[in-house]
């Protein structure tokens, strides 16, 4: 069973809360080398994180803030950005301050190293893992895959239906699942679209003759592509005034599995600023060896093979 999760998953568990109750319970966690989480309150001028442990304060020295800080391969923003957010750590000791009060010495780096050794290094292509979105860039979504260790979901792996920016699918702090696509020198490449269902699974959500909601994704000379689900889009005749990004109501004219086609008629379009909703996953297991998006009777084969 996995014991390593994205930061924030552990903080409200009973075991974690109990460890913060007294100096004695924190000492027990120290001797047992137990992974804990608490909220970072302040990042001081030297980029040390001050952490609220409930019964006392803790400090994560700058070089213990993340793997790579000490070596200079990771920028200090990895530490600064944790203020007012949960951080995972191991307790490395205790010291008395000038005021006579105890302070716990903490290491987020050590927690990440254990996570890498015991969990991340053992992942193989096809493993389905929990992740939490940490930040979004035009080229992809960065996600925490365990103890603040971050991996990238490239934009073209987020869904079959193309998007202009990952914020159309995710928001920072959203909990998602992802598939390990490949591993290269300890760097993990992730994908997401395989969890969102095959063409047939998505097409089964709709019936010819229905009028449903969609999003105009692109407008070409030969038609407009309208997204019905993140893994399913249909083609409609172009109407004057429509543009990419608009919400649409569309009539489903035909569904053709052998050609992987959904024919649509646009009834209306309008501007609307929508927020991403939690993904709807069709796969609930912890591993897949391959994923075939295209229907069996379709000449075109679209698949992902995890090796």
N, C-alpha and C positions, 0 to 999 in steps of 0.2 A: 504493500500500500504506500502511495506517495505521501511523504511527510513535508514536502517542500512546495509552497504555493506562492503566488504573487503577493507582494507586500500589501497588507490591509486585510488579508483573509484570516489571519491568526489573532489579531488584536482583541477581538471581542469574545474569543473562546473562553470557556470556564477555566481551563488549565492556565491560560495566559493571565487572566485576571487574578487568579489565586496566587500566582507567582509574584505579583506586584503588591500584595497586601501588607507585608511586613519585611523589615530588613532580613529576618531569619529565612523567610520564604525565598527572597532573592539570593541569599547565600546558598540555599539548597539548589536553586537553578544554576548557580555558578559551579558548584561542585559536580553537578550532573551534566554540565556542558550543554544545557538545554537551550534551544532556539526560542527567543522571545520577540515580542513586538510592542512598541509604544510610539507615542506621537512626538515628533521633533518640535520643540518650541521655538528655538532660536538657532541661527547660524552666526557665530560671533565673528569678529573682525579677522580672526586667524582661520576661519572656515572650519571650526570645530562645531559639531552639532550638540546642542543641549537638549536632553530628552527627559520627558516627564515619566518617571517610573511609579508615580503614585505616592509611595512611602519615602522616596528620596529622588534626587536629581541624578541623571546619568550624563556622561559625556562621551561622544564619539570623536576622538581626535581626527583631524583632517585626513591623515594618511590611512586611517582605518575606515574612512567614509565609503569606500567602494573599491573593488578590484580595479587596478590601473591608476589610481590617484598617486600612489607612491612612486610608480614607475614613470608617470607623466604621460601615459597613453590615454588617459581619460581626463576630461576637463573638470574643473571644480564645480561646474553647473550641476553635475551629477549629485553633488552634496547639497549645494545651495537650494536646489529645487525640491528637496525633501522637507523643508520647513512647513509646519502645520499639516504634515502627512505622516502616516505610519512608516516606521523603519524597523527592519528586522536586525537582530544583533545577537552576539554571544557576550556574556559578561566575562571580562578578562581579569577583574580584580576590584578592589575597593581602596579608596584613600580618604583621609580626613582633610577637609579644607581649612583655611585660616580661621573660619568661624567655628571650627570643631565639629561640623556636620559631615557625615559620610557622603561620598559621591561614588557612584558605580562607574567603573571604566568599561567601555563597551567597544565592540568591533563589529561593524556591518560587513567589512571586508572578510572577516573570518567566517561569518555566516554564509556569505556568497561562495567562498571557497569550498565549504562543506557541501553546499547545494550543488555546485559544479561537480564535485567528486562523486557524491552519492546518488545524484539524480540526473543532472543534465548530461554528464558524460556517458550515461548508460542508455540514453534515448537512441532510437533507430528510426530510419525513414518509415513513415506510415503511422508512427505513434501519434495519438490524439491527446493534446495536453490543454490544461486550463491556462488562460493568459488574461492579463488586464492591460487595457490600452493606457499608455503613459503620455504619448504625444503624437501629433499628426503632422506630416509634411506632405508636400504635393506628390512625392514619389512613393509614399507608403505610410504605414502605421507602425510605430514602435510599441512593442508590448513587453510587459514584465512576465517572464516565464517561470520565475521562482526567485524569491529573496532579492528582488530588485535587479536581477540579471536580465538585460534587455535584448530582444531580438527583433528583426524587421519582417513585417509582412509587406512585400512589394505591392503596389497598387493593382497590378494586373493579376494578382493571386487572390484578391479579396472577394471577387464575385465574377461570374461569367458575364453578366451585363456590365458594360464598361461605364466607368465613372470618371469625373474630372478631378475629384479630390477625395481622399479617404473620409473626410468629415461627412460625406453623403451616406456613409455606412456606420461610422463609429463616432463616439464622443469620448473624450478623455475620462478615464475612470470606469469605462464600460468593461464588464467581465464577458469574455468570449472564449471560444475554443479554437484551437488551431492544429494543423497537421505538420509534423516534421517532414520537410521535403528532402532535405539533404544536410549533410554535415561535412565541413571542410576545415581542418585544422582547429577544431573546437568551436568554429562559428556555425551556428544553426540557421538554416534557411527554412522559413515557414510558408505555408499556404493555407487558404481558408475556404475557397470556393467549393472544394469537394464535399464539404459538410452541408452545403445548402441545397443538395438534392440534384437528381438527374433531370434531363429535359422532360421525361415522361412523368416523374414525380411532381414536378412543378406544373406541367400542363394539365395533370389530373385535378388540379385545384379549380379549373375553369371549364365552362360548358359553352358550346356554340349557341349563340343567341343571347348570351348575357351581355349586359353593359357593366363594365367594371372600371376601377380606378387604375391609373398608370402614370408614368413619368416620361416625358419626351426626352430621349437621350441624345438623339442626333437627327438632323434634317438633311437629307440628301436629295439629289435631283430626282431619283427614282422612288422616293418615299421617306417616311419618318419612322424611326425606330422608337417604339414605346416599351418601356420596361414594365412588366406586369409583376414580377418578383425579381429579387437580385440575381436569380439564375435563369430567368426567362424573359425574352423580349419578343415582340411581334412587329410586323411591318404594316404601316397604314399609308394610304394615299396622302400626299401633302395637301394641307389646307392653308389658305392664305393667312399670314400673321402668326403662325405657330413657330416656336423656337425651343431650342434645347433648354432643359431645366424646368419647363412648365409642367404643372400637373395636368392630367388629361382624363376625360371620361371616354372610354372606347367601347365600341360594339365588337364582339367577337364574331367574325364572319365565318371563319373556318380554322380547324386545327388539323394539321397534316403531319403525323409522326414520321412517315417514311422520308419526308423532306425536311423535317425539323422546322416546320413553318407554322406560325400563327398569323393569320390574316385579320387585320383590324380595320375598323372605320372610326375615325376620330369624330366624336360628337361635339366635344367642347374642350377648350383649354383655358387655363387661368394661372396667374402667378400666385405662388404660395410658398412661404418659407417653412419647410418641413424639418422636423428633427428626426435623427436616425432612431429606429426602434431596435430592441434586442433581436439578434438574428434568430431565425427559425431553423433549427438543425434537424436534418433527416437521419443523421447517423448518431447513435448514442453510445457506441462502444468506445474502446480505448485504442483501437488499432485498425488500420485498413491496409491491405496489400496493393489494391488497385481500385481505380474509380473510372467507370465508363459513363460519360455524360450523355452520349448519343443513344437513341433507341436501337434495339437489335435489328430492326428491318430497314435502318437508314444506311445508305451507301457511304456516307461520311462518318468516320469513326473519330470521336474525341474522347481521349482517355488520359489518365495519369497513372503511371506505374511507379510504385514506391519500391526501391531496391535497397 
